[in-house]
């Protein structure tokens, strides 16, 4: 049913992604679909990496660990942005298109009052891309 799974990853908060990562791995094994882990980093130094190249290396190492731990095929895609918080939705849409993903598995944030003003990232991706979106809470 699914041929390519895309998983957005925030390397700053990997500890909060457990259920989404496990769900993606389970779906990957079930459908024999590779997983592409996607990360967006600022072009300036961040708590995760000094520059986009270092971030890409860390994301690749993360993807390799996930593949090894879960027995799946995995790749990574790293994107840099002057303001990832503003560009995240369009960057995820671009990643869906470039990777050929037909399923996005992503962790949810805890809902709050701002959800009435700004849509969720998962909702935006579902509305603006051709991929199905599985939001894991």
VEXMAR-266774 format. One record per residue (C-alpha): x, y, z; residue in three letters. Coordinates in steps of 0.02 Angstrom, whole numbers, plus 50000, padded with zeros to 5 digits. Each point is the difference from the previous one (the first is absolute). Example, Ala and Ser with C-alpha at 12.3 -4.5 7.8 and 13.67 -1.06 7.14 Angstrom:
506154977550390ALA 500695017249967SER 
//
This chain:
500005000050000UNK 501365012550048UNK 501605001349900UNK 500995013750091UNK 499795006550178UNK 500625017150053UNK 500325004250183UNK 500395017950053UNK 501304999850139UNK 500475013850121UNK 501704994450063UNK 499835011950147UNK 498504990250064UNK 500334982049946UNK 499474994250174UNK 498215005549960UNK 499894990549835UNK 499994982150064UNK 498224995349953UNK 500115008049828UNK 501674991849963UNK 499354983050056UNK 498415002249897UNK 501005004549845UNK 501154985050025UNK 498524988350023UNK 499165006649842UNK 501654998949907UNK 500184981650042UNK 498164996349966UNK 499985008049828UNK 501844997049959UNK 500145018849971UNK 501605009750032UNK 499995014450123UNK 500735017149964UNK 500405010150156UNK 499925018849966UNK 500735014050103UNK 500025018849981UNK 501405010250078UNK 500405018450009UNK 501445006549895UNK 500795006550159UNK 500704990050147UNK 498684991050104UNK 499994988950154UNK 500104984949884UNK 501355005149877UNK 501185014149957UNK 499495000449817UNK 498844991249874UNK 501364987749947UNK 500254994150179UNK 498114998850022UNK 499864989349843UNK 501344988350069UNK 499094998550167UNK 498344996849912UNK 500824986549893UNK 500724991750156UNK 498275000650079UNK 499224992049845UNK 501334986449999UNK 499654996150185UNK 498134999049966UNK 500294988349853UNK 501124988850104UNK 498884999950155UNK 498404996649905UNK 500624989449854UNK 499375012049867UNK 500695009049849UNK 500275018550037UNK 500665015649918UNK 500105018050059UNK 499705017149925UNK 500655015750082UNK 499385017449959UNK 500655016750062UNK 498995015850022UNK 500265017650062UNK 498474997350112UNK 499484981750017UNK 498495004250109UNK 499265010349859UNK 500564988949856UNK 499634982850076UNK 498354996749911UNK 500625004549826UNK 501614990650031UNK 499054984450051UNK 498925001549844UNK 501595001449895UNK 500724984650088UNK 498414990149964UNK 500125004649816UNK 501874996849984UNK 499974983450093UNK 498434993549915UNK 499244996450171UNK 498214994250002UNK 499894999550191UNK 500635012450129UNK 500124993850180UNK 500275014150122UNK 499895003450185UNK 498665011650063UNK 500295014550115UNK 498935002750154UNK 498495010149941UNK 499815017650070UNK 499105016449968UNK 501135004949853UNK 499264985549901UNK 498475011049975UNK 501115012949914UNK 501304989649908UNK 499694982949925UNK 501044985050053UNK 501464994749891UNK 499194983149969UNK 498365008149949UNK 500895011949882UNK 501004985949918UNK 498434989449980UNK 499095014649920UNK 501395005449883UNK 500864983849946UNK 499464984049916UNK 500614989050143UNK 498954992450137UNK 500485006650172UNK 500004989550158UNK 500165011250153UNK 500554990350154UNK 499595007150171UNK 
//
